[in-house]
Amino acid sequence: MKYQKIQETWRQEIGPQLRQIRLAKKQTISHVAGQLKFPVDWIDIIECGRKLSFKKYFRLIKYYGKKIHIQLVD
């Protein structure tokens, strides 16, 4: 698997999970964006699993108090 494909797959897996976390916490996109000092559209881009720097993904993951667990599968 090429590196670019791995990046894309990772984002597509993490983004929707971050949306579910936000919704479970009953927070709006604008509230989260304000807390992180991100533009509102960055939160939407992340939650859709589209291309944005990993650093921004990690800031949102940290904001929710979550960690990433990587597992190898066949």
Predicted model as a PDB file, atoms N, CA, C, CB and O in Angstrom, pLDDT in the B-factor column:
MODEL        1                                                                  
ATOM      1  N   MET A   1       0.857  -1.175   0.000  1.00 61.00           N  
ATOM      2  CA  MET A   1       0.000   0.000   0.000  1.00 61.00           C  
ATOM      3  C   MET A   1       0.897   1.231   0.000  1.00 61.00           C  
ATOM      4  CB  MET A   1      -0.972   0.002   1.229  1.00 61.00           C  
ATOM      5  O   MET A   1       1.856   1.309   0.769  1.00 61.00           O  
ATOM      6  N   LYS A   2       0.593   2.158  -0.836  1.00 76.00           N  
ATOM      7  CA  LYS A   2       1.387   3.381  -0.919  1.00 76.00           C  
ATOM      8  C   LYS A   2       1.101   4.291   0.272  1.00 76.00           C  
ATOM      9  CB  LYS A   2       1.099   4.121  -2.235  1.00 76.00           C  
ATOM     10  O   LYS A   2       0.013   4.276   0.848  1.00 76.00           O  
ATOM     11  N   TYR A   3       2.118   5.088   0.623  1.00 67.00           N  
ATOM     12  CA  TYR A   3       2.021   5.994   1.766  1.00 67.00           C  
ATOM     13  C   TYR A   3       0.826   6.935   1.646  1.00 67.00           C  
ATOM     14  CB  TYR A   3       3.301   6.803   1.901  1.00 67.00           C  
ATOM     15  O   TYR A   3       0.119   7.171   2.626  1.00 67.00           O  
ATOM     16  N   GLN A   4       0.601   7.471   0.453  1.00 74.00           N  
ATOM     17  CA  GLN A   4      -0.515   8.410   0.253  1.00 74.00           C  
ATOM     18  C   GLN A   4      -1.849   7.722   0.531  1.00 74.00           C  
ATOM     19  CB  GLN A   4      -0.499   8.979  -1.189  1.00 74.00           C  
ATOM     20  O   GLN A   4      -2.752   8.332   1.104  1.00 74.00           O  
ATOM     21  N   LYS A   5      -1.980   6.466   0.133  1.00 76.00           N  
ATOM     22  CA  LYS A   5      -3.217   5.723   0.358  1.00 76.00           C  
ATOM     23  C   LYS A   5      -3.411   5.465   1.859  1.00 76.00           C  
ATOM     24  CB  LYS A   5      -3.199   4.383  -0.427  1.00 76.00           C  
ATOM     25  O   LYS A   5      -4.534   5.506   2.362  1.00 76.00           O  
ATOM     26  N   ILE A   6      -2.305   5.200   2.566  1.00 77.00           N  
ATOM     27  CA  ILE A   6      -2.390   4.989   4.011  1.00 77.00           C  
ATOM     28  C   ILE A   6      -2.885   6.258   4.702  1.00 77.00           C  
ATOM     29  CB  ILE A   6      -1.017   4.565   4.582  1.00 77.00           C  
ATOM     30  O   ILE A   6      -3.731   6.195   5.594  1.00 77.00           O  
ATOM     31  N   GLN A   7      -2.357   7.405   4.289  1.00 76.00           N  
ATOM     32  CA  GLN A   7      -2.796   8.682   4.863  1.00 76.00           C  
ATOM     33  C   GLN A   7      -4.287   8.892   4.628  1.00 76.00           C  
ATOM     34  CB  GLN A   7      -1.993   9.852   4.259  1.00 76.00           C  
ATOM     35  O   GLN A   7      -5.017   9.277   5.541  1.00 76.00           O  
ATOM     36  N   GLU A   8      -4.727   8.643   3.424  1.00 80.00           N  
ATOM     37  CA  GLU A   8      -6.137   8.837   3.073  1.00 80.00           C  
ATOM     38  C   GLU A   8      -7.031   7.901   3.884  1.00 80.00           C  
ATOM     39  CB  GLU A   8      -6.354   8.603   1.565  1.00 80.00           C  
ATOM     40  O   GLU A   8      -8.056   8.323   4.419  1.00 80.00           O  
ATOM     41  N   THR A   9      -6.643   6.641   3.973  1.00 86.00           N  
ATOM     42  CA  THR A   9      -7.434   5.656   4.716  1.00 86.00           C  
ATOM     43  C   THR A   9      -7.510   6.026   6.188  1.00 86.00           C  
ATOM     44  CB  THR A   9      -6.839   4.251   4.557  1.00 86.00           C  
ATOM     45  O   THR A   9      -8.573   5.927   6.801  1.00 86.00           O  
ATOM     46  N   TRP A  10      -6.386   6.451   6.760  1.00 85.00           N  
ATOM     47  CA  TRP A  10      -6.343   6.829   8.164  1.00 85.00           C  
ATOM     48  C   TRP A  10      -7.331   7.954   8.444  1.00 85.00           C  
ATOM     49  CB  TRP A  10      -4.927   7.251   8.564  1.00 85.00           C  
ATOM     50  O   TRP A  10      -8.102   7.897   9.402  1.00 85.00           O  
ATOM     51  N   ARG A  11      -7.296   8.972   7.598  1.00 88.00           N  
ATOM     52  CA  ARG A  11      -8.207  10.115   7.789  1.00 88.00           C  
ATOM     53  C   ARG A  11      -9.666   9.680   7.666  1.00 88.00           C  
ATOM     54  CB  ARG A  11      -7.903  11.226   6.760  1.00 88.00           C  
ATOM     55  O   ARG A  11     -10.515  10.123   8.440  1.00 88.00           O  
ATOM     56  N   GLN A  12      -9.954   8.820   6.703  1.00 91.00           N  
ATOM     57  CA  GLN A  12     -11.328   8.372   6.483  1.00 91.00           C  
ATOM     58  C   GLN A  12     -11.840   7.516   7.641  1.00 91.00           C  
ATOM     59  CB  GLN A  12     -11.419   7.588   5.182  1.00 91.00           C  
ATOM     60  O   GLN A  12     -13.044   7.466   7.890  1.00 91.00           O  
ATOM     61  N   GLU A  13     -10.946   6.855   8.337  1.00 90.00           N  
ATOM     62  CA  GLU A  13     -11.329   6.058   9.500  1.00 90.00           C  
ATOM     63  C   GLU A  13     -11.535   6.933  10.742  1.00 90.00           C  
ATOM     64  CB  GLU A  13     -10.266   4.995   9.780  1.00 90.00           C  
ATOM     65  O   GLU A  13     -12.497   6.744  11.487  1.00 90.00           O  
ATOM     66  N   ILE A  14     -10.641   7.874  10.956  1.00 92.00           N  
ATOM     67  CA  ILE A  14     -10.657   8.698  12.169  1.00 92.00           C  
ATOM     68  C   ILE A  14     -11.721   9.796  12.128  1.00 92.00           C  
ATOM     69  CB  ILE A  14      -9.293   9.326  12.380  1.00 92.00           C  
ATOM     70  O   ILE A  14     -12.387  10.051  13.132  1.00 92.00           O  
ATOM     71  N   GLY A  15     -11.884  10.442  10.981  1.00 94.00           N  
ATOM     72  CA  GLY A  15     -12.796  11.578  10.859  1.00 94.00           C  
ATOM     73  C   GLY A  15     -14.210  11.315  11.355  1.00 94.00           C  
ATOM     74  O   GLY A  15     -14.700  12.039  12.222  1.00 94.00           O  
ATOM     75  N   PRO A  16     -14.882  10.287  10.820  1.00 95.00           N  
ATOM     76  CA  PRO A  16     -16.254  10.011  11.287  1.00 95.00           C  
ATOM     77  C   PRO A  16     -16.323   9.649  12.772  1.00 95.00           C  
ATOM     78  CB  PRO A  16     -16.855   8.882  10.472  1.00 95.00           C  
ATOM     79  O   PRO A  16     -17.319   9.938  13.437  1.00 95.00           O  
ATOM     80  N   GLN A  17     -15.276   9.021  13.288  1.00 95.00           N  
ATOM     81  CA  GLN A  17     -15.261   8.709  14.718  1.00 95.00           C  
ATOM     82  C   GLN A  17     -15.206   9.990  15.550  1.00 95.00           C  
ATOM     83  CB  GLN A  17     -14.062   7.801  15.059  1.00 95.00           C  
ATOM     84  O   GLN A  17     -15.835  10.090  16.604  1.00 95.00           O  
ATOM     85  N   LEU A  18     -14.448  10.959  15.060  1.00 96.00           N  
ATOM     86  CA  LEU A  18     -14.385  12.245  15.761  1.00 96.00           C  
ATOM     87  C   LEU A  18     -15.731  12.964  15.721  1.00 96.00           C  
ATOM     88  CB  LEU A  18     -13.298  13.135  15.145  1.00 96.00           C  
ATOM     89  O   LEU A  18     -16.118  13.616  16.690  1.00 96.00           O  
ATOM     90  N   ARG A  19     -16.437  12.845  14.609  1.00 96.00           N  
ATOM     91  CA  ARG A  19     -17.786  13.434  14.525  1.00 96.00           C  
ATOM     92  C   ARG A  19     -18.711  12.789  15.557  1.00 96.00           C  
ATOM     93  CB  ARG A  19     -18.374  13.262  13.095  1.00 96.00           C  
ATOM     94  O   ARG A  19     -19.474  13.481  16.231  1.00 96.00           O  
ATOM     95  N   GLN A  20     -18.641  11.464  15.677  1.00 97.00           N  
ATOM     96  CA  GLN A  20     -19.493  10.756  16.635  1.00 97.00           C  
ATOM     97  C   GLN A  20     -19.180  11.174  18.071  1.00 97.00           C  
ATOM     98  CB  GLN A  20     -19.320   9.239  16.481  1.00 97.00           C  
ATOM     99  O   GLN A  20     -20.085  11.310  18.895  1.00 97.00           O  
ATOM    100  N   ILE A  21     -17.917  11.374  18.363  1.00 97.00           N  
ATOM    101  CA  ILE A  21     -17.529  11.831  19.699  1.00 97.00           C  
ATOM    102  C   ILE A  21     -18.119  13.208  19.971  1.00 97.00           C  
ATOM    103  CB  ILE A  21     -15.990  11.867  19.841  1.00 97.00           C  
ATOM    104  O   ILE A  21     -18.678  13.452  21.040  1.00 97.00           O  
ATOM    105  N   ARG A  22     -17.993  14.111  18.995  1.00 96.00           N  
ATOM    106  CA  ARG A  22     -18.535  15.466  19.175  1.00 96.00           C  
ATOM    107  C   ARG A  22     -20.041  15.426  19.405  1.00 96.00           C  
ATOM    108  CB  ARG A  22     -18.214  16.343  17.949  1.00 96.00           C  
ATOM    109  O   ARG A  22     -20.564  16.102  20.291  1.00 96.00           O  
ATOM    110  N   LEU A  23     -20.730  14.627  18.599  1.00 97.00           N  
ATOM    111  CA  LEU A  23     -22.184  14.540  18.741  1.00 97.00           C  
ATOM    112  C   LEU A  23     -22.580  13.919  20.082  1.00 97.00           C  
ATOM    113  CB  LEU A  23     -22.778  13.722  17.591  1.00 97.00           C  
ATOM    114  O   LEU A  23     -23.552  14.351  20.703  1.00 97.00           O  
ATOM    115  N   ALA A  24     -21.837  12.917  20.525  1.00 97.00           N  
ATOM    116  CA  ALA A  24     -22.123  12.286  21.817  1.00 97.00           C  
ATOM    117  C   ALA A  24     -21.929  13.275  22.964  1.00 97.00           C  
ATOM    118  CB  ALA A  24     -21.225  11.054  22.025  1.00 97.00           C  
ATOM    119  O   ALA A  24     -22.627  13.206  23.976  1.00 97.00           O  
ATOM    120  N   LYS A  25     -20.985  14.186  22.804  1.00 96.00           N  
ATOM    121  CA  LYS A  25     -20.735  15.210  23.823  1.00 96.00           C  
ATOM    122  C   LYS A  25     -21.672  16.408  23.669  1.00 96.00           C  
ATOM    123  CB  LYS A  25     -19.283  15.679  23.750  1.00 96.00           C  
ATOM    124  O   LYS A  25     -21.627  17.346  24.465  1.00 96.00           O  
ATOM    125  N   LYS A  26     -22.530  16.368  22.631  1.00 97.00           N  
ATOM    126  CA  LYS A  26     -23.509  17.422  22.359  1.00 97.00           C  
ATOM    127  C   LYS A  26     -22.839  18.782  22.179  1.00 97.00           C  
ATOM    128  CB  LYS A  26     -24.534  17.495  23.489  1.00 97.00           C  
ATOM    129  O   LYS A  26     -23.292  19.797  22.708  1.00 97.00           O  
ATOM    130  N   GLN A  27     -21.749  18.768  21.419  1.00 96.00           N  
ATOM    131  CA  GLN A  27     -21.030  20.005  21.129  1.00 96.00           C  
ATOM    132  C   GLN A  27     -21.231  20.368  19.660  1.00 96.00           C  
ATOM    133  CB  GLN A  27     -19.514  19.861  21.461  1.00 96.00           C  
ATOM    134  O   GLN A  27     -21.292  19.492  18.797  1.00 96.00           O  
ATOM    135  N   THR A  28     -21.333  21.652  19.389  1.00 97.00           N  
ATOM    136  CA  THR A  28     -21.460  22.107  18.010  1.00 97.00           C  
ATOM    137  C   THR A  28     -20.073  22.254  17.394  1.00 97.00           C  
ATOM    138  CB  THR A  28     -22.237  23.447  17.939  1.00 97.00           C  
ATOM    139  O   THR A  28     -19.069  22.369  18.097  1.00 97.00           O  
ATOM    140  N   ILE A  29     -20.045  22.247  16.079  1.00 96.00           N  
ATOM    141  CA  ILE A  29     -18.784  22.460  15.373  1.00 96.00           C  
ATOM    142  C   ILE A  29     -18.200  23.814  15.768  1.00 96.00           C  
ATOM    143  CB  ILE A  29     -18.989  22.380  13.835  1.00 96.00           C  
ATOM    144  O   ILE A  29     -16.995  23.929  15.993  1.00 96.00           O  
ATOM    145  N   SER A  30     -19.040  24.827  15.853  1.00 96.00           N  
ATOM    146  CA  SER A  30     -18.532  26.164  16.177  1.00 96.00           C  
ATOM    147  C   SER A  30     -17.957  26.225  17.592  1.00 96.00           C  
ATOM    148  CB  SER A  30     -19.645  27.201  16.026  1.00 96.00           C  
ATOM    149  O   SER A  30     -16.982  26.938  17.829  1.00 96.00           O  
ATOM    150  N   HIS A  31     -18.545  25.492  18.526  1.00 97.00           N  
ATOM    151  CA  HIS A  31     -18.010  25.468  19.890  1.00 97.00           C  
ATOM    152  C   HIS A  31     -16.620  24.831  19.905  1.00 97.00           C  
ATOM    153  CB  HIS A  31     -18.964  24.700  20.837  1.00 97.00           C  
ATOM    154  O   HIS A  31     -15.685  25.380  20.486  1.00 97.00           O  
ATOM    155  N   VAL A  32     -16.493  23.675  19.266  1.00 97.00           N  
ATOM    156  CA  VAL A  32     -15.203  22.972  19.231  1.00 97.00           C  
ATOM    157  C   VAL A  32     -14.157  23.830  18.521  1.00 97.00           C  
ATOM    158  CB  VAL A  32     -15.345  21.596  18.522  1.00 97.00           C  
ATOM    159  O   VAL A  32     -13.024  23.952  18.987  1.00 97.00           O  
ATOM    160  N   ALA A  33     -14.543  24.415  17.402  1.00 97.00           N  
ATOM    161  CA  ALA A  33     -13.617  25.273  16.656  1.00 97.00           C  
ATOM    162  C   ALA A  33     -13.144  26.439  17.521  1.00 97.00           C  
ATOM    163  CB  ALA A  33     -14.287  25.802  15.370  1.00 97.00           C  
ATOM    164  O   ALA A  33     -11.962  26.785  17.509  1.00 97.00           O  
ATOM    165  N   GLY A  34     -14.052  27.034  18.260  1.00 97.00           N  
ATOM    166  CA  GLY A  34     -13.686  28.140  19.144  1.00 97.00           C  
ATOM    167  C   GLY A  34     -12.731  27.716  20.235  1.00 97.00           C  
ATOM    168  O   GLY A  34     -11.797  28.451  20.558  1.00 97.00           O  
ATOM    169  N   GLN A  35     -12.946  26.540  20.812  1.00 96.00           N  
ATOM    170  CA  GLN A  35     -12.070  26.040  21.870  1.00 96.00           C  
ATOM    171  C   GLN A  35     -10.656  25.779  21.355  1.00 96.00           C  
ATOM    172  CB  GLN A  35     -12.649  24.762  22.471  1.00 96.00           C  
ATOM    173  O   GLN A  35      -9.676  26.007  22.064  1.00 96.00           O  
ATOM    174  N   LEU A  36     -10.560  25.300  20.113  1.00 96.00           N  
ATOM    175  CA  LEU A  36      -9.251  24.981  19.530  1.00 96.00           C  
ATOM    176  C   LEU A  36      -8.654  26.148  18.751  1.00 96.00           C  
ATOM    177  CB  LEU A  36      -9.373  23.778  18.619  1.00 96.00           C  
ATOM    178  O   LEU A  36      -7.515  26.084  18.289  1.00 96.00           O  
ATOM    179  N   LYS A  37      -9.436  27.207  18.613  1.00 96.00           N  
ATOM    180  CA  LYS A  37      -9.026  28.351  17.791  1.00 96.00           C  
ATOM    181  C   LYS A  37      -8.747  27.917  16.346  1.00 96.00           C  
ATOM    182  CB  LYS A  37      -7.772  29.024  18.395  1.00 96.00           C  
ATOM    183  O   LYS A  37      -7.774  28.339  15.722  1.00 96.00           O  
ATOM    184  N   PHE A  38      -9.638  27.059  15.842  1.00 96.00           N  
ATOM    185  CA  PHE A  38      -9.618  26.588  14.459  1.00 96.00           C  
ATOM    186  C   PHE A  38     -10.742  27.289  13.704  1.00 96.00           C  
ATOM    187  CB  PHE A  38      -9.772  25.025  14.382  1.00 96.00           C  
ATOM    188  O   PHE A  38     -11.757  27.631  14.310  1.00 96.00           O  
ATOM    189  N   PRO A  39     -10.593  27.511  12.414  1.00 96.00           N  
ATOM    190  CA  PRO A  39     -11.750  27.920  11.620  1.00 96.00           C  
ATOM    191  C   PRO A  39     -12.788  26.779  11.631  1.00 96.00           C  
ATOM    192  CB  PRO A  39     -11.320  28.282  10.146  1.00 96.00           C  
ATOM    193  O   PRO A  39     -12.423  25.604  11.675  1.00 96.00           O  
ATOM    194  N   VAL A  40     -14.046  27.129  11.592  1.00 95.00           N  
ATOM    195  CA  VAL A  40     -15.117  26.136  11.639  1.00 95.00           C  
ATOM    196  C   VAL A  40     -14.961  25.091  10.533  1.00 95.00           C  
ATOM    197  CB  VAL A  40     -16.479  26.823  11.523  1.00 95.00           C  
ATOM    198  O   VAL A  40     -15.213  23.907  10.757  1.00 95.00           O  
ATOM    199  N   ASP A  41     -14.551  25.522   9.352  1.00 96.00           N  
ATOM    200  CA  ASP A  41     -14.462  24.566   8.245  1.00 96.00           C  
ATOM    201  C   ASP A  41     -13.390  23.508   8.472  1.00 96.00           C  
ATOM    202  CB  ASP A  41     -14.180  25.299   6.951  1.00 96.00           C  
ATOM    203  O   ASP A  41     -13.480  22.427   7.890  1.00 96.00           O  
ATOM    204  N   TRP A  42     -12.378  23.778   9.297  1.00 96.00           N  
ATOM    205  CA  TRP A  42     -11.366  22.753   9.587  1.00 96.00           C  
ATOM    206  C   TRP A  42     -11.984  21.574  10.331  1.00 96.00           C  
ATOM    207  CB  TRP A  42     -10.213  23.351  10.414  1.00 96.00           C  
ATOM    208  O   TRP A  42     -11.644  20.423  10.058  1.00 96.00           O  
ATOM    209  N   ILE A  43     -12.884  21.849  11.262  1.00 96.00           N  
ATOM    210  CA  ILE A  43     -13.531  20.766  12.001  1.00 96.00           C  
ATOM    211  C   ILE A  43     -14.349  19.918  11.033  1.00 96.00           C  
ATOM    212  CB  ILE A  43     -14.432  21.327  13.142  1.00 96.00           C  
ATOM    213  O   ILE A  43     -14.321  18.689  11.103  1.00 96.00           O  
ATOM    214  N   ASP A  44     -15.069  20.564  10.142  1.00 96.00           N  
ATOM    215  CA  ASP A  44     -15.862  19.841   9.150  1.00 96.00           C  
ATOM    216  C   ASP A  44     -14.962  19.004   8.234  1.00 96.00           C  
ATOM    217  CB  ASP A  44     -16.702  20.827   8.315  1.00 96.00           C  
ATOM    218  O   ASP A  44     -15.282  17.854   7.933  1.00 96.00           O  
ATOM    219  N   ILE A  45     -13.861  19.566   7.800  1.00 96.00           N  
ATOM    220  CA  ILE A  45     -12.915  18.842   6.938  1.00 96.00           C  
ATOM    221  C   ILE A  45     -12.389  17.600   7.664  1.00 96.00           C  
ATOM    222  CB  ILE A  45     -11.732  19.767   6.519  1.00 96.00           C  
ATOM    223  O   ILE A  45     -12.328  16.516   7.083  1.00 96.00           O  
ATOM    224  N   ILE A  46     -12.017  17.760   8.916  1.00 95.00           N  
ATOM    225  CA  ILE A  46     -11.517  16.632   9.700  1.00 95.00           C  
ATOM    226  C   ILE A  46     -12.591  15.567   9.849  1.00 95.00           C  
ATOM    227  CB  ILE A  46     -11.041  17.101  11.083  1.00 95.00           C  
ATOM    228  O   ILE A  46     -12.332  14.385   9.622  1.00 95.00           O  
ATOM    229  N   GLU A  47     -13.789  15.975  10.226  1.00 95.00           N  
ATOM    230  CA  GLU A  47     -14.862  15.005  10.461  1.00 95.00           C  
ATOM    231  C   GLU A  47     -15.298  14.290   9.190  1.00 95.00           C  
ATOM    232  CB  GLU A  47     -16.053  15.695  11.081  1.00 95.00           C  
ATOM    233  O   GLU A  47     -15.848  13.190   9.256  1.00 95.00           O  
ATOM    234  N   CYS A  48     -15.062  14.890   8.056  1.00 94.00           N  
ATOM    235  CA  CYS A  48     -15.367  14.234   6.770  1.00 94.00           C  
ATOM    236  C   CYS A  48     -14.212  13.339   6.316  1.00 94.00           C  
ATOM    237  CB  CYS A  48     -15.669  15.291   5.684  1.00 94.00           C  
ATOM    238  O   CYS A  48     -14.339  12.614   5.329  1.00 94.00           O  
ATOM    239  N   GLY A  49     -13.101  13.387   7.025  1.00 92.00           N  
ATOM    240  CA  GLY A  49     -11.960  12.550   6.681  1.00 92.00           C  
ATOM    241  C   GLY A  49     -11.179  13.042   5.480  1.00 92.00           C  
ATOM    242  O   GLY A  49     -10.511  12.266   4.796  1.00 92.00           O  
ATOM    243  N   ARG A  50     -11.270  14.340   5.230  1.00 92.00           N  
ATOM    244  CA  ARG A  50     -10.549  14.901   4.084  1.00 92.00           C  
ATOM    245  C   ARG A  50      -9.171  15.368   4.496  1.00 92.00           C  
ATOM    246  CB  ARG A  50     -11.333  16.060   3.464  1.00 92.00           C  
ATOM    247  O   ARG A  50      -8.820  15.341   5.675  1.00 92.00           O  
ATOM    248  N   LYS A  51      -8.398  15.794   3.528  1.00 90.00           N  
ATOM    249  CA  LYS A  51      -6.993  16.114   3.746  1.00 90.00           C  
ATOM    250  C   LYS A  51      -6.818  17.418   4.530  1.00 90.00           C  
ATOM    251  CB  LYS A  51      -6.271  16.211   2.411  1.00 90.00           C  
ATOM    252  O   LYS A  51      -7.254  18.491   4.113  1.00 90.00           O  
ATOM    253  N   LEU A  52      -6.172  17.277   5.665  1.00 91.00           N  
ATOM    254  CA  LEU A  52      -5.744  18.378   6.515  1.00 91.00           C  
ATOM    255  C   LEU A  52      -4.567  17.808   7.307  1.00 91.00           C  
ATOM    256  CB  LEU A  52      -6.926  18.926   7.466  1.00 91.00           C  
ATOM    257  O   LEU A  52      -4.474  16.591   7.464  1.00 91.00           O  
ATOM    258  N   SER A  53      -3.695  18.631   7.794  1.00 90.00           N  
ATOM    259  CA  SER A  53      -2.481  18.109   8.433  1.00 90.00           C  
ATOM    260  C   SER A  53      -2.817  17.188   9.613  1.00 90.00           C  
ATOM    261  CB  SER A  53      -1.595  19.270   8.913  1.00 90.00           C  
ATOM    262  O   SER A  53      -3.822  17.356  10.302  1.00 90.00           O  
ATOM    263  N   PHE A  54      -1.933  16.213   9.810  1.00 90.00           N  
ATOM    264  CA  PHE A  54      -2.108  15.293  10.924  1.00 90.00           C  
ATOM    265  C   PHE A  54      -2.082  16.042  12.248  1.00 90.00           C  
ATOM    266  CB  PHE A  54      -1.026  14.213  10.904  1.00 90.00           C  
ATOM    267  O   PHE A  54      -2.759  15.647  13.197  1.00 90.00           O  
ATOM    268  N   LYS A  55      -1.312  17.113  12.321  1.00 93.00           N  
ATOM    269  CA  LYS A  55      -1.213  17.902  13.546  1.00 93.00           C  
ATOM    270  C   LYS A  55      -2.592  18.412  13.975  1.00 93.00           C  
ATOM    271  CB  LYS A  55      -0.244  19.083  13.346  1.00 93.00           C  
ATOM    272  O   LYS A  55      -2.914  18.415  15.163  1.00 93.00           O  
ATOM    273  N   LYS A  56      -3.392  18.836  13.016  1.00 94.00           N  
ATOM    274  CA  LYS A  56      -4.738  19.337  13.329  1.00 94.00           C  
ATOM    275  C   LYS A  56      -5.642  18.196  13.801  1.00 94.00           C  
ATOM    276  CB  LYS A  56      -5.360  20.032  12.093  1.00 94.00           C  
ATOM    277  O   LYS A  56      -6.431  18.367  14.730  1.00 94.00           O  
ATOM    278  N   TYR A  57      -5.521  17.030  13.155  1.00 93.00           N  
ATOM    279  CA  TYR A  57      -6.270  15.849  13.616  1.00 93.00           C  
ATOM    280  C   TYR A  57      -5.899  15.528  15.053  1.00 93.00           C  
ATOM    281  CB  TYR A  57      -5.993  14.625  12.705  1.00 93.00           C  
ATOM    282  O   TYR A  57      -6.772  15.290  15.888  1.00 93.00           O  
ATOM    283  N   PHE A  58      -4.580  15.521  15.347  1.00 94.00           N  
ATOM    284  CA  PHE A  58      -4.119  15.173  16.678  1.00 94.00           C  
ATOM    285  C   PHE A  58      -4.570  16.176  17.730  1.00 94.00           C  
ATOM    286  CB  PHE A  58      -2.622  15.065  16.688  1.00 94.00           C  
ATOM    287  O   PHE A  58      -4.852  15.793  18.865  1.00 94.00           O  
ATOM    288  N   ARG A  59      -4.641  17.448  17.372  1.00 95.00           N  
ATOM    289  CA  ARG A  59      -5.135  18.452  18.334  1.00 95.00           C  
ATOM    290  C   ARG A  59      -6.587  18.175  18.699  1.00 95.00           C  
ATOM    291  CB  ARG A  59      -5.000  19.881  17.753  1.00 95.00           C  
ATOM    292  O   ARG A  59      -6.978  18.306  19.859  1.00 95.00           O  
ATOM    293  N   LEU A  60      -7.387  17.789  17.701  1.00 96.00           N  
ATOM    294  CA  LEU A  60      -8.794  17.483  17.966  1.00 96.00           C  
ATOM    295  C   LEU A  60      -8.907  16.208  18.789  1.00 96.00           C  
ATOM    296  CB  LEU A  60      -9.581  17.340  16.645  1.00 96.00           C  
ATOM    297  O   LEU A  60      -9.726  16.136  19.706  1.00 96.00           O  
ATOM    298  N   ILE A  61      -8.107  15.214  18.480  1.00 96.00           N  
ATOM    299  CA  ILE A  61      -8.116  13.962  19.242  1.00 96.00           C  
ATOM    300  C   ILE A  61      -7.747  14.246  20.704  1.00 96.00           C  
ATOM    301  CB  ILE A  61      -7.128  12.926  18.617  1.00 96.00           C  
ATOM    302  O   ILE A  61      -8.384  13.731  21.622  1.00 96.00           O  
ATOM    303  N   LYS A  62      -6.731  15.055  20.906  1.00 96.00           N  
ATOM    304  CA  LYS A  62      -6.305  15.413  22.261  1.00 96.00           C  
ATOM    305  C   LYS A  62      -7.396  16.207  22.984  1.00 96.00           C  
ATOM    306  CB  LYS A  62      -4.996  16.227  22.216  1.00 96.00           C  
ATOM    307  O   LYS A  62      -7.635  15.993  24.172  1.00 96.00           O  
ATOM    308  N   TYR A  63      -8.049  17.113  22.277  1.00 96.00           N  
ATOM    309  CA  TYR A  63      -9.136  17.908  22.866  1.00 96.00           C  
ATOM    310  C   TYR A  63     -10.221  17.003  23.445  1.00 96.00           C  
ATOM    311  CB  TYR A  63      -9.746  18.854  21.812  1.00 96.00           C  
ATOM    312  O   TYR A  63     -10.773  17.292  24.506  1.00 96.00           O  
ATOM    313  N   TYR A  64     -10.524  15.911  22.747  1.00 96.00           N  
ATOM    314  CA  TYR A  64     -11.551  14.973  23.218  1.00 96.00           C  
ATOM    315  C   TYR A  64     -11.010  13.997  24.266  1.00 96.00           C  
ATOM    316  CB  TYR A  64     -12.121  14.192  22.039  1.00 96.00           C  
ATOM    317  O   TYR A  64     -11.763  13.185  24.802  1.00 96.00           O  
ATOM    318  N   GLY A  65      -9.714  14.074  24.559  1.00 95.00           N  
ATOM    319  CA  GLY A  65      -9.129  13.189  25.558  1.00 95.00           C  
ATOM    320  C   GLY A  65      -8.994  11.754  25.071  1.00 95.00           C  
ATOM    321  O   GLY A  65      -9.051  10.816  25.866  1.00 95.00           O  
ATOM    322  N   LYS A  66      -8.818  11.584  23.787  1.00 94.00           N  
ATOM    323  CA  LYS A  66      -8.717  10.248  23.190  1.00 94.00           C  
ATOM    324  C   LYS A  66      -7.288   9.948  22.793  1.00 94.00           C  
ATOM    325  CB  LYS A  66      -9.637  10.126  21.971  1.00 94.00           C  
ATOM    326  O   LYS A  66      -6.451  10.846  22.699  1.00 94.00           O  
ATOM    327  N   LYS A  67      -7.019   8.680  22.561  1.00 92.00           N  
ATOM    328  CA  LYS A  67      -5.736   8.205  22.072  1.00 92.00           C  
ATOM    329  C   LYS A  67      -5.983   7.364  20.834  1.00 92.00           C  
ATOM    330  CB  LYS A  67      -4.978   7.394  23.160  1.00 92.00           C  
ATOM    331  O   LYS A  67      -7.090   6.875  20.609  1.00 92.00           O  
ATOM    332  N   ILE A  68      -4.954   7.204  20.043  1.00 88.00           N  
ATOM    333  CA  ILE A  68      -5.043   6.362  18.847  1.00 88.00           C  
ATOM    334  C   ILE A  68      -4.396   5.021  19.156  1.00 88.00           C  
ATOM    335  CB  ILE A  68      -4.356   7.044  17.614  1.00 88.00           C  
ATOM    336  O   ILE A  68      -3.289   4.958  19.691  1.00 88.00           O  
ATOM    337  N   HIS A  69      -5.090   3.969  18.817  1.00 84.00           N  
ATOM    338  CA  HIS A  69      -4.582   2.612  18.974  1.00 84.00           C  
ATOM    339  C   HIS A  69      -4.433   2.020  17.576  1.00 84.00           C  
ATOM    340  CB  HIS A  69      -5.532   1.734  19.876  1.00 84.00           C  
ATOM    341  O   HIS A  69      -5.399   1.953  16.816  1.00 84.00           O  
ATOM    342  N   ILE A  70      -3.229   1.595  17.246  1.00 80.00           N  
ATOM    343  CA  ILE A  70      -2.971   1.026  15.922  1.00 80.00           C  
ATOM    344  C   ILE A  70      -2.812  -0.479  16.082  1.00 80.00           C  
ATOM    345  CB  ILE A  70      -1.697   1.662  15.257  1.00 80.00           C  
ATOM    346  O   ILE A  70      -2.115  -0.963  16.973  1.00 80.00           O  
ATOM    347  N   GLN A  71      -3.482  -1.202  15.189  1.00 79.00           N  
ATOM    348  CA  GLN A  71      -3.454  -2.656  15.248  1.00 79.00           C  
ATOM    349  C   GLN A  71      -3.200  -3.208  13.859  1.00 79.00           C  
ATOM    350  CB  GLN A  71      -4.771  -3.215  15.826  1.00 79.00           C  
ATOM    351  O   GLN A  71      -3.789  -2.734  12.888  1.00 79.00           O  
ATOM    352  N   LEU A  72      -2.340  -4.194  13.752  1.00 78.00           N  
ATOM    353  CA  LEU A  72      -2.093  -4.860  12.482  1.00 78.00           C  
ATOM    354  C   LEU A  72      -3.093  -5.987  12.302  1.00 78.00           C  
ATOM    355  CB  LEU A  72      -0.648  -5.394  12.409  1.00 78.00           C  
ATOM    356  O   LEU A  72      -3.336  -6.759  13.230  1.00 78.00           O  
ATOM    357  N   VAL A  73      -3.666  -6.086  11.133  1.00 78.00           N  
ATOM    358  CA  VAL A  73      -4.635  -7.139  10.827  1.00 78.00           C  
ATOM    359  C   VAL A  73      -4.290  -7.792   9.500  1.00 78.00           C  
ATOM    360  CB  VAL A  73      -6.071  -6.573  10.789  1.00 78.00           C  
ATOM    361  O   VAL A  73      -3.584  -7.205   8.680  1.00 78.00           O  
ATOM    362  N   ASP A  74      -4.777  -8.987   9.288  1.00 75.00           N  
ATOM    363  CA  ASP A  74      -4.570  -9.674   8.008  1.00 75.00           C  
ATOM    364  C   ASP A  74      -5.629  -9.243   7.017  1.00 75.00           C  
ATOM    365  CB  ASP A  74      -4.599 -11.205   8.188  1.00 75.00           C  
ATOM    366  O   ASP A  74      -5.632  -9.707   5.877  1.00 75.00           O  
TER     367      ASP A  74                                                      
ENDMDL                                                                          
END                                                                             
